[in-house]
Amino acid sequence: MAEIRAETAANVFQVTTHEGDRVDEGDTLLILEAMKMEVPVLTEDPGRVISVDVDEGDVVQEGDLLAVVE
């Protein structure tokens, strides 16, 4: 299982995957907005999304859990 965590403080701009979705390496899980730039959060390995732990509009801090992929 891979925990996907925020690399920086940001706003959750868009959630592009949902619990139960299958993802491939390099797929976009969600998009963060930091300093007026959109930052895609990509999967590193293929799998299934176990949970998405944020909603659009949330504010996250560095290290916050964003999603879990199995």
mmJSON file of the N, C-alpha and C atoms, coordinates in Angstrom:
{"data_MODEL":{"atom_site":{
"group_PDB":["ATOM","ATOM","ATOM","ATOM","ATOM","ATOM","ATOM","ATOM","ATOM","ATOM","ATOM","ATOM","ATOM","ATOM","ATOM","ATOM","ATOM","ATOM","ATOM","ATOM","ATOM","ATOM","ATOM","ATOM","ATOM","ATOM","ATOM","ATOM","ATOM","ATOM","ATOM","ATOM","ATOM","ATOM","ATOM","ATOM","ATOM","ATOM","ATOM","ATOM","ATOM","ATOM","ATOM","ATOM","ATOM","ATOM","ATOM","ATOM","ATOM","ATOM","ATOM","ATOM","ATOM","ATOM","ATOM","ATOM","ATOM","ATOM","ATOM","ATOM","ATOM","ATOM","ATOM","ATOM","ATOM","ATOM","ATOM","ATOM","ATOM","ATOM","ATOM","ATOM","ATOM","ATOM","ATOM","ATOM","ATOM","ATOM","ATOM","ATOM","ATOM","ATOM","ATOM","ATOM","ATOM","ATOM","ATOM","ATOM","ATOM","ATOM","ATOM","ATOM","ATOM","ATOM","ATOM","ATOM","ATOM","ATOM","ATOM","ATOM","ATOM","ATOM","ATOM","ATOM","ATOM","ATOM","ATOM","ATOM","ATOM","ATOM","ATOM","ATOM","ATOM","ATOM","ATOM","ATOM","ATOM","ATOM","ATOM","ATOM","ATOM","ATOM","ATOM","ATOM","ATOM","ATOM","ATOM","ATOM","ATOM","ATOM","ATOM","ATOM","ATOM","ATOM","ATOM","ATOM","ATOM","ATOM","ATOM","ATOM","ATOM","ATOM","ATOM","ATOM","ATOM","ATOM","ATOM","ATOM","ATOM","ATOM","ATOM","ATOM","ATOM","ATOM","ATOM","ATOM","ATOM","ATOM","ATOM","ATOM","ATOM","ATOM","ATOM","ATOM","ATOM","ATOM","ATOM","ATOM","ATOM","ATOM","ATOM","ATOM","ATOM","ATOM","ATOM","ATOM","ATOM","ATOM","ATOM","ATOM","ATOM","ATOM","ATOM","ATOM","ATOM","ATOM","ATOM","ATOM","ATOM","ATOM","ATOM","ATOM","ATOM","ATOM","ATOM","ATOM","ATOM","ATOM","ATOM","ATOM","ATOM","ATOM","ATOM","ATOM","ATOM","ATOM","ATOM","ATOM","ATOM","ATOM"],
"id":[1,2,3,4,5,6,7,8,9,10,11,12,13,14,15,16,17,18,19,20,21,22,23,24,25,26,27,28,29,30,31,32,33,34,35,36,37,38,39,40,41,42,43,44,45,46,47,48,49,50,51,52,53,54,55,56,57,58,59,60,61,62,63,64,65,66,67,68,69,70,71,72,73,74,75,76,77,78,79,80,81,82,83,84,85,86,87,88,89,90,91,92,93,94,95,96,97,98,99,100,101,102,103,104,105,106,107,108,109,110,111,112,113,114,115,116,117,118,119,120,121,122,123,124,125,126,127,128,129,130,131,132,133,134,135,136,137,138,139,140,141,142,143,144,145,146,147,148,149,150,151,152,153,154,155,156,157,158,159,160,161,162,163,164,165,166,167,168,169,170,171,172,173,174,175,176,177,178,179,180,181,182,183,184,185,186,187,188,189,190,191,192,193,194,195,196,197,198,199,200,201,202,203,204,205,206,207,208,209,210],
"type_symbol":["N","C","C","N","C","C","N","C","C","N","C","C","N","C","C","N","C","C","N","C","C","N","C","C","N","C","C","N","C","C","N","C","C","N","C","C","N","C","C","N","C","C","N","C","C","N","C","C","N","C","C","N","C","C","N","C","C","N","C","C","N","C","C","N","C","C","N","C","C","N","C","C","N","C","C","N","C","C","N","C","C","N","C","C","N","C","C","N","C","C","N","C","C","N","C","C","N","C","C","N","C","C","N","C","C","N","C","C","N","C","C","N","C","C","N","C","C","N","C","C","N","C","C","N","C","C","N","C","C","N","C","C","N","C","C","N","C","C","N","C","C","N","C","C","N","C","C","N","C","C","N","C","C","N","C","C","N","C","C","N","C","C","N","C","C","N","C","C","N","C","C","N","C","C","N","C","C","N","C","C","N","C","C","N","C","C","N","C","C","N","C","C","N","C","C","N","C","C","N","C","C","N","C","C","N","C","C","N","C","C"],
"label_atom_id":["N","CA","C","N","CA","C","N","CA","C","N","CA","C","N","CA","C","N","CA","C","N","CA","C","N","CA","C","N","CA","C","N","CA","C","N","CA","C","N","CA","C","N","CA","C","N","CA","C","N","CA","C","N","CA","C","N","CA","C","N","CA","C","N","CA","C","N","CA","C","N","CA","C","N","CA","C","N","CA","C","N","CA","C","N","CA","C","N","CA","C","N","CA","C","N","CA","C","N","CA","C","N","CA","C","N","CA","C","N","CA","C","N","CA","C","N","CA","C","N","CA","C","N","CA","C","N","CA","C","N","CA","C","N","CA","C","N","CA","C","N","CA","C","N","CA","C","N","CA","C","N","CA","C","N","CA","C","N","CA","C","N","CA","C","N","CA","C","N","CA","C","N","CA","C","N","CA","C","N","CA","C","N","CA","C","N","CA","C","N","CA","C","N","CA","C","N","CA","C","N","CA","C","N","CA","C","N","CA","C","N","CA","C","N","CA","C","N","CA","C","N","CA","C","N","CA","C","N","CA","C","N","CA","C","N","CA","C","N","CA","C","N","CA","C"],
"label_alt_id":[null,null,null,null,null,null,null,null,null,null,null,null,null,null,null,null,null,null,null,null,null,null,null,null,null,null,null,null,null,null,null,null,null,null,null,null,null,null,null,null,null,null,null,null,null,null,null,null,null,null,null,null,null,null,null,null,null,null,null,null,null,null,null,null,null,null,null,null,null,null,null,null,null,null,null,null,null,null,null,null,null,null,null,null,null,null,null,null,null,null,null,null,null,null,null,null,null,null,null,null,null,null,null,null,null,null,null,null,null,null,null,null,null,null,null,null,null,null,null,null,null,null,null,null,null,null,null,null,null,null,null,null,null,null,null,null,null,null,null,null,null,null,null,null,null,null,null,null,null,null,null,null,null,null,null,null,null,null,null,null,null,null,null,null,null,null,null,null,null,null,null,null,null,null,null,null,null,null,null,null,null,null,null,null,null,null,null,null,null,null,null,null,null,null,null,null,null,null,null,null,null,null,null,null,null,null,null,null,null,null],
"label_comp_id":["MET","MET","MET","ALA","ALA","ALA","GLU","GLU","GLU","ILE","ILE","ILE","ARG","ARG","ARG","ALA","ALA","ALA","GLU","GLU","GLU","THR","THR","THR","ALA","ALA","ALA","ALA","ALA","ALA","ASN","ASN","ASN","VAL","VAL","VAL","PHE","PHE","PHE","GLN","GLN","GLN","VAL","VAL","VAL","THR","THR","THR","THR","THR","THR","HIS","HIS","HIS","GLU","GLU","GLU","GLY","GLY","GLY","ASP","ASP","ASP","ARG","ARG","ARG","VAL","VAL","VAL","ASP","ASP","ASP","GLU","GLU","GLU","GLY","GLY","GLY","ASP","ASP","ASP","THR","THR","THR","LEU","LEU","LEU","LEU","LEU","LEU","ILE","ILE","ILE","LEU","LEU","LEU","GLU","GLU","GLU","ALA","ALA","ALA","MET","MET","MET","LYS","LYS","LYS","MET","MET","MET","GLU","GLU","GLU","VAL","VAL","VAL","PRO","PRO","PRO","VAL","VAL","VAL","LEU","LEU","LEU","THR","THR","THR","GLU","GLU","GLU","ASP","ASP","ASP","PRO","PRO","PRO","GLY","GLY","GLY","ARG","ARG","ARG","VAL","VAL","VAL","ILE","ILE","ILE","SER","SER","SER","VAL","VAL","VAL","ASP","ASP","ASP","VAL","VAL","VAL","ASP","ASP","ASP","GLU","GLU","GLU","GLY","GLY","GLY","ASP","ASP","ASP","VAL","VAL","VAL","VAL","VAL","VAL","GLN","GLN","GLN","GLU","GLU","GLU","GLY","GLY","GLY","ASP","ASP","ASP","LEU","LEU","LEU","LEU","LEU","LEU","ALA","ALA","ALA","VAL","VAL","VAL","VAL","VAL","VAL","GLU","GLU","GLU"],
"label_asym_id":["A","A","A","A","A","A","A","A","A","A","A","A","A","A","A","A","A","A","A","A","A","A","A","A","A","A","A","A","A","A","A","A","A","A","A","A","A","A","A","A","A","A","A","A","A","A","A","A","A","A","A","A","A","A","A","A","A","A","A","A","A","A","A","A","A","A","A","A","A","A","A","A","A","A","A","A","A","A","A","A","A","A","A","A","A","A","A","A","A","A","A","A","A","A","A","A","A","A","A","A","A","A","A","A","A","A","A","A","A","A","A","A","A","A","A","A","A","A","A","A","A","A","A","A","A","A","A","A","A","A","A","A","A","A","A","A","A","A","A","A","A","A","A","A","A","A","A","A","A","A","A","A","A","A","A","A","A","A","A","A","A","A","A","A","A","A","A","A","A","A","A","A","A","A","A","A","A","A","A","A","A","A","A","A","A","A","A","A","A","A","A","A","A","A","A","A","A","A","A","A","A","A","A","A","A","A","A","A","A","A"],
"label_entity_id":["1","1","1","1","1","1","1","1","1","1","1","1","1","1","1","1","1","1","1","1","1","1","1","1","1","1","1","1","1","1","1","1","1","1","1","1","1","1","1","1","1","1","1","1","1","1","1","1","1","1","1","1","1","1","1","1","1","1","1","1","1","1","1","1","1","1","1","1","1","1","1","1","1","1","1","1","1","1","1","1","1","1","1","1","1","1","1","1","1","1","1","1","1","1","1","1","1","1","1","1","1","1","1","1","1","1","1","1","1","1","1","1","1","1","1","1","1","1","1","1","1","1","1","1","1","1","1","1","1","1","1","1","1","1","1","1","1","1","1","1","1","1","1","1","1","1","1","1","1","1","1","1","1","1","1","1","1","1","1","1","1","1","1","1","1","1","1","1","1","1","1","1","1","1","1","1","1","1","1","1","1","1","1","1","1","1","1","1","1","1","1","1","1","1","1","1","1","1","1","1","1","1","1","1","1","1","1","1","1","1"],
"label_seq_id":[1,1,1,2,2,2,3,3,3,4,4,4,5,5,5,6,6,6,7,7,7,8,8,8,9,9,9,10,10,10,11,11,11,12,12,12,13,13,13,14,14,14,15,15,15,16,16,16,17,17,17,18,18,18,19,19,19,20,20,20,21,21,21,22,22,22,23,23,23,24,24,24,25,25,25,26,26,26,27,27,27,28,28,28,29,29,29,30,30,30,31,31,31,32,32,32,33,33,33,34,34,34,35,35,35,36,36,36,37,37,37,38,38,38,39,39,39,40,40,40,41,41,41,42,42,42,43,43,43,44,44,44,45,45,45,46,46,46,47,47,47,48,48,48,49,49,49,50,50,50,51,51,51,52,52,52,53,53,53,54,54,54,55,55,55,56,56,56,57,57,57,58,58,58,59,59,59,60,60,60,61,61,61,62,62,62,63,63,63,64,64,64,65,65,65,66,66,66,67,67,67,68,68,68,69,69,69,70,70,70],
"pdbx_PDB_ins_code":[null,null,null,null,null,null,null,null,null,null,null,null,null,null,null,null,null,null,null,null,null,null,null,null,null,null,null,null,null,null,null,null,null,null,null,null,null,null,null,null,null,null,null,null,null,null,null,null,null,null,null,null,null,null,null,null,null,null,null,null,null,null,null,null,null,null,null,null,null,null,null,null,null,null,null,null,null,null,null,null,null,null,null,null,null,null,null,null,null,null,null,null,null,null,null,null,null,null,null,null,null,null,null,null,null,null,null,null,null,null,null,null,null,null,null,null,null,null,null,null,null,null,null,null,null,null,null,null,null,null,null,null,null,null,null,null,null,null,null,null,null,null,null,null,null,null,null,null,null,null,null,null,null,null,null,null,null,null,null,null,null,null,null,null,null,null,null,null,null,null,null,null,null,null,null,null,null,null,null,null,null,null,null,null,null,null,null,null,null,null,null,null,null,null,null,null,null,null,null,null,null,null,null,null,null,null,null,null,null,null],
"Cartn_x":[0.849,0.0,0.891,0.485,1.249,0.4,0.939,0.279,0.805,-0.095,0.285,0.118,1.194,1.185,1.541,1.063,1.337,2.815,3.407,4.814,4.992,3.898,3.957,2.569,2.487,1.185,0.497,-0.792,-1.515,-3.013,-3.761,-5.205,-5.48,-6.491,-6.896,-7.775,-7.258,-7.943,-8.97,-8.561,-9.455,-9.088,-10.102,-9.921,-10.339,-9.401,-9.665,-9.894,-9.678,-9.946,-10.799,-11.404,-12.288,-11.975,-12.43,-12.25,-12.728,-11.89,-12.236,-11.715,-11.286,-10.758,-9.45,-9.222,-7.937,-7.071,-5.799,-4.881,-3.617,-2.992,-1.718,-0.622,0.602,1.746,1.669,1.798,1.78,0.414,-0.661,-1.996,-2.111,-2.929,-3.158,-4.252,-3.917,-4.901,-5.7,-4.998,-5.636,-4.692,-5.224,-4.419,-4.446,-3.251,-3.116,-2.821,-3.155,-2.79,-1.903,-0.693,0.265,0.905,0.817,1.406,0.924,-0.39,-1.06,-0.603,0.007,0.414,-0.327,-0.792,-1.434,-0.361,-0.429,0.568,-0.136,0.02,-0.624,0.066,-0.734,-0.221,-0.404,0.717,0.709,0.935,0.428,0.701,2.078,2.757,4.071,3.968,2.909,2.721,1.262,1.003,-0.388,-1.072,-2.395,-3.134,-4.561,-5.159,-6.54,-6.554,-7.346,-7.455,-8.276,-7.656,-8.321,-9.109,-8.489,-9.188,-8.637,-9.51,-9.125,-9.498,-8.497,-8.682,-8.848,-9.059,-9.271,-10.428,-10.98,-12.039,-11.574,-12.174,-11.854,-12.105,-11.168,-11.278,-10.569,-10.178,-9.442,-8.069,-7.548,-6.181,-5.357,-4.241,-3.377,-2.012,-1.366,-0.021,0.956,2.219,3.246,3.131,3.093,3.018,1.617,0.584,-0.794,-1.114,-1.901,-2.318,-3.344,-3.087,-3.997,-4.828,-4.152,-4.831,-3.998,-4.65,-3.962,-4.255,-3.183,-3.304,-2.72,-3.464,-3.002,-2.52],
"Cartn_y":[-1.182,0.0,1.24,2.225,3.468,4.621,5.317,6.531,7.71,8.458,9.625,10.837,11.573,12.715,14.004,15.11,16.428,16.763,17.259,17.658,19.095,19.854,21.249,21.689,22.816,23.39,23.85,23.546,23.879,23.768,24.229,24.03,22.852,22.055,20.975,21.616,21.67,22.331,21.403,20.142,19.203,17.781,16.975,15.55,14.812,14.058,13.422,11.917,11.319,9.894,9.71,8.54,8.246,6.865,6.62,5.334,4.219,3.183,2.046,2.143,3.332,3.497,2.731,2.169,1.571,2.684,2.701,3.711,3.029,3.649,3.19,4.142,3.704,4.545,5.851,6.972,8.278,8.913,8.207,8.81,9.924,10.926,12.032,11.648,11.703,11.436,12.68,13.796,15.07,16.187,17.4,18.572,19.533,19.924,20.917,22.267,23.322,24.671,25.27,25.634,26.238,27.433,28.58,29.809,30.075,29.895,30.154,29.236,28.103,27.104,25.81,25.145,23.847,22.761,21.912,20.869,19.51,18.708,17.393,16.439,15.617,14.572,13.267,12.621,11.446,10.173,9.045,7.743,7.278,6.563,6.017,4.574,3.876,2.476,2.239,1.236,0.904,0.283,0.395,-0.207,0.273,0.14,0.562,1.599,2.653,3.715,3.18,3.11,2.63,3.766,4.951,6.102,7.397,8.383,9.759,10.545,11.097,11.665,13.179,13.778,15.226,15.502,16.691,17.152,18.422,18.713,19.965,21.136,22.07,23.239,23.095,21.862,21.669,22.332,22.704,23.21,22.119,21.75,20.715,21.305,20.663,21.054,19.965,20.307,19.347,18.101,16.936,15.674,15.147,15.949,15.495,14.355,13.383,12.264,12.733,12.435,12.802,11.606,10.464,9.268,8.045,6.888,5.607,4.755,4.202,3.337,1.98,0.913,-0.455,-1.104],
"Cartn_z":[0.0,0.0,0.0,-0.777,-0.854,-0.333,0.65,1.143,0.331,-0.273,-1.055,-0.142,0.07,0.998,0.27,0.827,0.242,0.396,-0.666,-0.62,-0.146,-0.136,0.273,0.73,1.405,1.765,0.481,0.363,-0.87,-0.649,-1.648,-1.692,-2.624,-2.295,-3.191,-4.262,-5.48,-6.58,-7.229,-7.502,-8.171,-7.772,-7.471,-7.208,-8.476,-9.063,-10.357,-10.261,-9.093,-8.897,-7.653,-7.572,-6.448,-5.881,-4.687,-4.046,-4.974,-5.136,-5.983,-7.409,-7.85,-9.212,-9.378,-10.558,-10.915,-11.512,-11.135,-11.657,-12.167,-13.144,-13.679,-13.237,-13.346,-13.013,-13.801,-13.119,-13.772,-13.902,-13.489,-13.529,-12.49,-12.79,-11.865,-10.878,-9.579,-8.525,-8.196,-8.101,-7.798,-8.18,-8.146,-8.495,-7.315,-6.892,-5.825,-6.452,-5.736,-6.166,-5.079,-5.475,-4.552,-5.248,-4.619,-5.155,-6.582,-6.807,-8.081,-9.204,-8.836,-9.82,-9.54,-10.593,-10.444,-10.417,-9.39,-9.192,-9.196,-10.266,-10.28,-9.305,-8.625,-7.745,-8.504,-8.848,-9.709,-8.909,-9.442,-8.834,-9.265,-8.375,-8.716,-9.186,-8.769,-9.122,-9.501,-10.345,-10.661,-9.445,-9.387,-8.286,-8.249,-7.062,-6.849,-5.746,-5.938,-4.941,-3.769,-2.609,-1.393,-0.752,-0.704,-0.121,-0.698,-0.781,-1.093,0.158,0.82,2.15,2.166,0.992,0.903,-0.053,0.047,-0.847,-1.542,-2.684,-3.378,-2.433,-2.406,-1.544,-0.213,0.149,1.407,1.325,2.471,2.586,3.256,2.629,3.188,3.521,4.469,4.876,4.425,4.359,3.983,4.861,4.227,4.949,5.188,4.918,5.104,4.135,4.605,3.775,2.756,1.484,0.395,-0.066,-0.241,-0.747,-0.421,-0.53,-0.351,-1.587,-2.178,-3.352,-2.997,-3.336,-3.046,-4.319],
"occupancy":[1.0,1.0,1.0,1.0,1.0,1.0,1.0,1.0,1.0,1.0,1.0,1.0,1.0,1.0,1.0,1.0,1.0,1.0,1.0,1.0,1.0,1.0,1.0,1.0,1.0,1.0,1.0,1.0,1.0,1.0,1.0,1.0,1.0,1.0,1.0,1.0,1.0,1.0,1.0,1.0,1.0,1.0,1.0,1.0,1.0,1.0,1.0,1.0,1.0,1.0,1.0,1.0,1.0,1.0,1.0,1.0,1.0,1.0,1.0,1.0,1.0,1.0,1.0,1.0,1.0,1.0,1.0,1.0,1.0,1.0,1.0,1.0,1.0,1.0,1.0,1.0,1.0,1.0,1.0,1.0,1.0,1.0,1.0,1.0,1.0,1.0,1.0,1.0,1.0,1.0,1.0,1.0,1.0,1.0,1.0,1.0,1.0,1.0,1.0,1.0,1.0,1.0,1.0,1.0,1.0,1.0,1.0,1.0,1.0,1.0,1.0,1.0,1.0,1.0,1.0,1.0,1.0,1.0,1.0,1.0,1.0,1.0,1.0,1.0,1.0,1.0,1.0,1.0,1.0,1.0,1.0,1.0,1.0,1.0,1.0,1.0,1.0,1.0,1.0,1.0,1.0,1.0,1.0,1.0,1.0,1.0,1.0,1.0,1.0,1.0,1.0,1.0,1.0,1.0,1.0,1.0,1.0,1.0,1.0,1.0,1.0,1.0,1.0,1.0,1.0,1.0,1.0,1.0,1.0,1.0,1.0,1.0,1.0,1.0,1.0,1.0,1.0,1.0,1.0,1.0,1.0,1.0,1.0,1.0,1.0,1.0,1.0,1.0,1.0,1.0,1.0,1.0,1.0,1.0,1.0,1.0,1.0,1.0,1.0,1.0,1.0,1.0,1.0,1.0,1.0,1.0,1.0,1.0,1.0,1.0],
"B_iso_or_equiv":[0.0,0.0,0.0,0.0,0.0,0.0,0.0,0.0,0.0,0.0,0.0,0.0,0.0,0.0,0.0,0.0,0.0,0.0,0.0,0.0,0.0,0.0,0.0,0.0,0.0,0.0,0.0,0.0,0.0,0.0,0.0,0.0,0.0,0.0,0.0,0.0,0.0,0.0,0.0,0.0,0.0,0.0,0.0,0.0,0.0,0.0,0.0,0.0,0.0,0.0,0.0,0.0,0.0,0.0,0.0,0.0,0.0,0.0,0.0,0.0,0.0,0.0,0.0,0.0,0.0,0.0,0.0,0.0,0.0,0.0,0.0,0.0,0.0,0.0,0.0,0.0,0.0,0.0,0.0,0.0,0.0,0.0,0.0,0.0,0.0,0.0,0.0,0.0,0.0,0.0,0.0,0.0,0.0,0.0,0.0,0.0,0.0,0.0,0.0,0.0,0.0,0.0,0.0,0.0,0.0,0.0,0.0,0.0,0.0,0.0,0.0,0.0,0.0,0.0,0.0,0.0,0.0,0.0,0.0,0.0,0.0,0.0,0.0,0.0,0.0,0.0,0.0,0.0,0.0,0.0,0.0,0.0,0.0,0.0,0.0,0.0,0.0,0.0,0.0,0.0,0.0,0.0,0.0,0.0,0.0,0.0,0.0,0.0,0.0,0.0,0.0,0.0,0.0,0.0,0.0,0.0,0.0,0.0,0.0,0.0,0.0,0.0,0.0,0.0,0.0,0.0,0.0,0.0,0.0,0.0,0.0,0.0,0.0,0.0,0.0,0.0,0.0,0.0,0.0,0.0,0.0,0.0,0.0,0.0,0.0,0.0,0.0,0.0,0.0,0.0,0.0,0.0,0.0,0.0,0.0,0.0,0.0,0.0,0.0,0.0,0.0,0.0,0.0,0.0,0.0,0.0,0.0,0.0,0.0,0.0],
"pdbx_formal_charge":[null,null,null,null,null,null,null,null,null,null,null,null,null,null,null,null,null,null,null,null,null,null,null,null,null,null,null,null,null,null,null,null,null,null,null,null,null,null,null,null,null,null,null,null,null,null,null,null,null,null,null,null,null,null,null,null,null,null,null,null,null,null,null,null,null,null,null,null,null,null,null,null,null,null,null,null,null,null,null,null,null,null,null,null,null,null,null,null,null,null,null,null,null,null,null,null,null,null,null,null,null,null,null,null,null,null,null,null,null,null,null,null,null,null,null,null,null,null,null,null,null,null,null,null,null,null,null,null,null,null,null,null,null,null,null,null,null,null,null,null,null,null,null,null,null,null,null,null,null,null,null,null,null,null,null,null,null,null,null,null,null,null,null,null,null,null,null,null,null,null,null,null,null,null,null,null,null,null,null,null,null,null,null,null,null,null,null,null,null,null,null,null,null,null,null,null,null,null,null,null,null,null,null,null,null,null,null,null,null,null],
"auth_seq_id":[1,1,1,2,2,2,3,3,3,4,4,4,5,5,5,6,6,6,7,7,7,8,8,8,9,9,9,10,10,10,11,11,11,12,12,12,13,13,13,14,14,14,15,15,15,16,16,16,17,17,17,18,18,18,19,19,19,20,20,20,21,21,21,22,22,22,23,23,23,24,24,24,25,25,25,26,26,26,27,27,27,28,28,28,29,29,29,30,30,30,31,31,31,32,32,32,33,33,33,34,34,34,35,35,35,36,36,36,37,37,37,38,38,38,39,39,39,40,40,40,41,41,41,42,42,42,43,43,43,44,44,44,45,45,45,46,46,46,47,47,47,48,48,48,49,49,49,50,50,50,51,51,51,52,52,52,53,53,53,54,54,54,55,55,55,56,56,56,57,57,57,58,58,58,59,59,59,60,60,60,61,61,61,62,62,62,63,63,63,64,64,64,65,65,65,66,66,66,67,67,67,68,68,68,69,69,69,70,70,70],
"auth_comp_id":["MET","MET","MET","ALA","ALA","ALA","GLU","GLU","GLU","ILE","ILE","ILE","ARG","ARG","ARG","ALA","ALA","ALA","GLU","GLU","GLU","THR","THR","THR","ALA","ALA","ALA","ALA","ALA","ALA","ASN","ASN","ASN","VAL","VAL","VAL","PHE","PHE","PHE","GLN","GLN","GLN","VAL","VAL","VAL","THR","THR","THR","THR","THR","THR","HIS","HIS","HIS","GLU","GLU","GLU","GLY","GLY","GLY","ASP","ASP","ASP","ARG","ARG","ARG","VAL","VAL","VAL","ASP","ASP","ASP","GLU","GLU","GLU","GLY","GLY","GLY","ASP","ASP","ASP","THR","THR","THR","LEU","LEU","LEU","LEU","LEU","LEU","ILE","ILE","ILE","LEU","LEU","LEU","GLU","GLU","GLU","ALA","ALA","ALA","MET","MET","MET","LYS","LYS","LYS","MET","MET","MET","GLU","GLU","GLU","VAL","VAL","VAL","PRO","PRO","PRO","VAL","VAL","VAL","LEU","LEU","LEU","THR","THR","THR","GLU","GLU","GLU","ASP","ASP","ASP","PRO","PRO","PRO","GLY","GLY","GLY","ARG","ARG","ARG","VAL","VAL","VAL","ILE","ILE","ILE","SER","SER","SER","VAL","VAL","VAL","ASP","ASP","ASP","VAL","VAL","VAL","ASP","ASP","ASP","GLU","GLU","GLU","GLY","GLY","GLY","ASP","ASP","ASP","VAL","VAL","VAL","VAL","VAL","VAL","GLN","GLN","GLN","GLU","GLU","GLU","GLY","GLY","GLY","ASP","ASP","ASP","LEU","LEU","LEU","LEU","LEU","LEU","ALA","ALA","ALA","VAL","VAL","VAL","VAL","VAL","VAL","GLU","GLU","GLU"],
"auth_asym_id":["A","A","A","A","A","A","A","A","A","A","A","A","A","A","A","A","A","A","A","A","A","A","A","A","A","A","A","A","A","A","A","A","A","A","A","A","A","A","A","A","A","A","A","A","A","A","A","A","A","A","A","A","A","A","A","A","A","A","A","A","A","A","A","A","A","A","A","A","A","A","A","A","A","A","A","A","A","A","A","A","A","A","A","A","A","A","A","A","A","A","A","A","A","A","A","A","A","A","A","A","A","A","A","A","A","A","A","A","A","A","A","A","A","A","A","A","A","A","A","A","A","A","A","A","A","A","A","A","A","A","A","A","A","A","A","A","A","A","A","A","A","A","A","A","A","A","A","A","A","A","A","A","A","A","A","A","A","A","A","A","A","A","A","A","A","A","A","A","A","A","A","A","A","A","A","A","A","A","A","A","A","A","A","A","A","A","A","A","A","A","A","A","A","A","A","A","A","A","A","A","A","A","A","A","A","A","A","A","A","A"],
"auth_atom_id":["N","CA","C","N","CA","C","N","CA","C","N","CA","C","N","CA","C","N","CA","C","N","CA","C","N","CA","C","N","CA","C","N","CA","C","N","CA","C","N","CA","C","N","CA","C","N","CA","C","N","CA","C","N","CA","C","N","CA","C","N","CA","C","N","CA","C","N","CA","C","N","CA","C","N","CA","C","N","CA","C","N","CA","C","N","CA","C","N","CA","C","N","CA","C","N","CA","C","N","CA","C","N","CA","C","N","CA","C","N","CA","C","N","CA","C","N","CA","C","N","CA","C","N","CA","C","N","CA","C","N","CA","C","N","CA","C","N","CA","C","N","CA","C","N","CA","C","N","CA","C","N","CA","C","N","CA","C","N","CA","C","N","CA","C","N","CA","C","N","CA","C","N","CA","C","N","CA","C","N","CA","C","N","CA","C","N","CA","C","N","CA","C","N","CA","C","N","CA","C","N","CA","C","N","CA","C","N","CA","C","N","CA","C","N","CA","C","N","CA","C","N","CA","C","N","CA","C","N","CA","C","N","CA","C","N","CA","C","N","CA","C","N","CA","C"],
"pdbx_PDB_model_num":[1,1,1,1,1,1,1,1,1,1,1,1,1,1,1,1,1,1,1,1,1,1,1,1,1,1,1,1,1,1,1,1,1,1,1,1,1,1,1,1,1,1,1,1,1,1,1,1,1,1,1,1,1,1,1,1,1,1,1,1,1,1,1,1,1,1,1,1,1,1,1,1,1,1,1,1,1,1,1,1,1,1,1,1,1,1,1,1,1,1,1,1,1,1,1,1,1,1,1,1,1,1,1,1,1,1,1,1,1,1,1,1,1,1,1,1,1,1,1,1,1,1,1,1,1,1,1,1,1,1,1,1,1,1,1,1,1,1,1,1,1,1,1,1,1,1,1,1,1,1,1,1,1,1,1,1,1,1,1,1,1,1,1,1,1,1,1,1,1,1,1,1,1,1,1,1,1,1,1,1,1,1,1,1,1,1,1,1,1,1,1,1,1,1,1,1,1,1,1,1,1,1,1,1,1,1,1,1,1,1]
}}}
